[in-house]
Amino acid sequence: MSITLMQLWLPILLGSLFCWFASAIIHMLIKYHNADYKKLSNEDQVADALRQGKAAPGLYHMPHCTDMKEMNDESMQAKFKQGPIAMISVFENGMPPMGKLLIQQFLFFVGACLLIAYVATLSLTTTADFMSVFRLTVVVSFLTFGYGVIPYSIWYGHPWSNCLRYFIDALIYGLVVAATFAWLWPAAS
């Protein structure tokens, strides 16, 4: 017998909640993501330059090209050779709005668990055993949570060590979601 998304509402919500708790443990207790970013030796001067330029919140690249054709220009090539080459995220001034960010993170997990549940409904039935549910959902969960970070190391200069740490997160979230789905999988009546 087939499974519907409505039958998976509890594993979707609990999987999301358990991932949210796992994320909190990763970021607040284990803290291996503290190595993701480095401090500039001249942070104050860079901050002053950004303030003087009145950089609005957004994502910036320098040197900036609006079209790849500009890369053929000698002056643009000189800027790239001289450096630095940087991508800069500018946020709103003030302390991070942690309540809003934590809600968005939980909604991210809900959306991910909905997608994982949808794939499971296409692939499994009520006769699926614990390991069948676990194997499918751990792979789909890992792909959902982790695979998309690879282009950030390829194209945006994120260190591969950051990518590896996000893969560890994806594996943890995948195991949490898979265990939750396998535990609460609706059985045939």
C-alpha positions as CSV (number, residue, x, y, z in Angstrom):
1,M,0.0,0.0,0.0
2,S,1.3,3.4,-0.9
3,I,2.2,6.2,1.6
4,T,1.0,9.8,1.4
5,L,2.7,12.9,2.7
6,M,-0.1,13.4,5.2
7,Q,0.8,10.0,6.8
8,L,4.3,11.4,7.3
9,W,3.4,14.6,9.0
10,L,4.9,13.4,12.4
11,P,8.3,12.3,11.0
12,I,8.5,15.5,8.9
13,L,7.9,17.7,12.0
14,L,10.0,15.6,14.4
15,G,12.8,15.1,11.9
16,S,12.9,18.9,11.5
17,L,12.9,19.5,15.2
18,F,15.6,16.9,15.8
19,C,17.8,18.4,13.1
20,W,17.2,21.9,14.6
21,F,18.4,20.6,17.9
22,A,21.4,18.8,16.3
23,S,22.3,22.1,14.5
24,A,22.1,23.9,17.9
25,I,24.5,21.3,19.4
26,I,26.9,21.6,16.5
27,H,27.0,25.4,16.6
28,M,26.7,26.1,20.3
29,L,28.5,23.2,22.0
30,I,30.8,21.4,19.5
31,K,31.6,24.6,17.6
32,Y,33.6,23.1,14.8
33,H,32.2,25.7,12.4
34,N,34.2,28.4,14.3
35,A,37.0,27.4,11.9
36,D,34.9,28.4,8.8
37,Y,35.9,32.1,8.9
38,K,39.1,34.0,9.4
39,K,39.7,37.4,10.9
40,L,41.3,40.1,8.6
41,S,44.5,41.5,10.2
42,N,43.2,45.0,9.2
43,E,39.5,44.5,10.1
44,D,39.0,48.0,11.4
45,Q,40.4,49.6,8.2
46,V,38.3,47.4,6.0
47,A,35.2,48.1,8.0
48,D,36.0,51.9,7.7
49,A,36.3,51.5,3.9
50,L,33.0,49.7,3.7
51,R,31.3,52.3,5.8
52,Q,32.7,55.2,3.7
53,G,31.5,53.4,0.6
54,K,28.0,53.1,2.3
55,A,27.7,49.5,1.2
56,A,24.1,48.4,1.5
57,P,23.3,44.9,2.6
58,G,24.0,42.5,-0.2
59,L,26.6,40.3,-1.8
60,Y,29.6,42.0,-3.5
61,H,32.5,40.8,-5.6
62,M,35.7,42.7,-6.2
63,P,37.1,43.3,-8.7
64,H,33.5,43.5,-10.2
65,C,32.7,42.6,-13.7
66,T,29.1,42.9,-15.0
67,D,30.0,40.9,-18.1
68,M,32.6,38.2,-18.7
69,K,33.8,40.2,-21.7
70,E,35.3,42.7,-19.3
71,M,37.8,40.0,-18.3
72,N,39.5,40.7,-21.6
73,D,40.2,44.3,-20.7
74,E,43.8,44.9,-19.6
75,S,42.9,47.2,-16.7
76,M,40.5,44.5,-15.3
77,Q,43.1,41.8,-15.7
78,A,45.5,44.1,-13.8
79,K,43.0,44.4,-11.0
80,F,42.8,40.6,-10.7
81,K,46.5,40.2,-10.8
82,Q,47.0,42.9,-8.1
83,G,44.2,41.6,-5.9
84,P,42.7,41.1,-3.6
85,I,39.9,39.1,-5.1
86,A,37.0,38.9,-2.7
87,M,33.3,38.2,-2.2
88,I,31.8,40.2,0.6
89,S,28.5,39.7,2.3
90,V,27.2,42.8,3.9
91,F,24.4,42.4,6.5
92,E,22.1,44.9,8.2
93,N,23.9,46.8,11.0
94,G,23.2,45.6,14.6
95,M,23.2,42.3,16.3
96,P,22.0,39.3,14.3
97,P,18.2,38.8,14.7
98,M,18.7,35.4,16.2
99,G,14.9,34.7,16.7
100,K,14.3,35.3,13.0
101,L,17.3,33.3,11.9
102,L,16.4,30.3,14.1
103,I,12.9,30.3,12.8
104,Q,14.3,30.4,9.2
105,Q,16.6,27.5,10.0
106,F,13.7,25.4,11.4
107,L,11.7,26.2,8.2
108,F,14.7,25.1,6.1
109,F,14.6,21.8,7.9
110,V,10.8,21.5,7.5
111,G,11.1,22.1,3.7
112,A,14.0,19.6,3.5
113,C,12.0,17.0,5.4
114,L,9.0,17.6,3.1
115,L,11.1,16.9,0.1
116,I,12.7,13.8,1.7
117,A,9.2,12.6,2.6
118,Y,8.0,13.1,-0.9
119,V,10.8,11.0,-2.4
120,A,10.1,8.3,0.3
121,T,6.4,8.2,-0.7
122,L,7.4,7.6,-4.4
123,S,9.8,4.8,-3.4
124,L,8.5,3.0,-0.4
125,T,5.2,1.4,0.7
126,T,3.7,0.5,4.1
127,T,5.5,-2.9,3.9
128,A,8.9,-1.3,4.0
129,D,11.0,-2.4,6.9
130,F,13.1,-0.1,9.2
131,M,16.4,-0.6,7.2
132,S,14.7,0.0,3.8
133,V,13.3,3.3,5.0
134,F,16.5,4.2,6.8
135,R,18.8,3.5,3.8
136,L,16.7,5.5,1.3
137,T,16.1,8.4,3.6
138,V,19.7,8.7,4.8
139,V,20.9,9.0,1.2
140,V,18.2,11.5,0.2
141,S,18.8,13.5,3.4
142,F,22.5,13.6,2.9
143,L,22.0,14.9,-0.7
144,T,19.4,17.4,0.4
145,F,21.5,18.8,3.2
146,G,25.0,18.5,1.8
147,Y,25.6,18.2,-1.9
148,G,24.7,21.8,-2.7
149,V,27.6,23.2,-0.8
150,I,30.2,21.9,-3.3
151,P,29.9,24.8,-5.8
152,Y,30.8,27.3,-3.0
153,S,34.2,25.7,-2.8
154,I,34.5,25.4,-6.6
155,W,33.3,28.9,-7.6
156,Y,33.3,31.1,-4.5
157,G,36.6,30.4,-2.8
158,H,35.2,28.7,0.3
159,P,37.9,26.4,1.7
160,W,37.3,22.7,1.0
161,S,37.7,22.2,4.8
162,N,34.4,24.2,5.2
163,C,32.8,22.0,2.6
164,L,33.9,18.9,4.6
165,R,32.4,20.4,7.8
166,Y,29.1,20.9,6.0
167,F,29.3,17.3,4.8
168,I,29.6,16.3,8.4
169,D,26.5,18.3,9.2
170,A,24.7,16.7,6.3
171,L,25.6,13.3,7.5
172,I,24.4,14.1,11.0
173,Y,21.1,15.6,9.8
174,G,20.7,12.6,7.4
175,L,21.1,10.1,10.2
176,V,18.7,12.0,12.4
177,V,16.1,12.3,9.6
178,A,16.5,8.7,8.5
179,A,16.2,7.3,12.0
180,T,13.1,9.4,12.6
181,F,11.4,8.4,9.4
182,A,12.3,4.7,9.9
183,W,11.1,4.8,13.5
184,L,7.7,6.4,12.6
185,W,7.1,4.8,9.2
186,P,3.4,3.9,8.8
187,A,3.0,0.1,8.8
188,A,0.5,-1.8,6.8
189,S,-2.7,-2.4,8.8
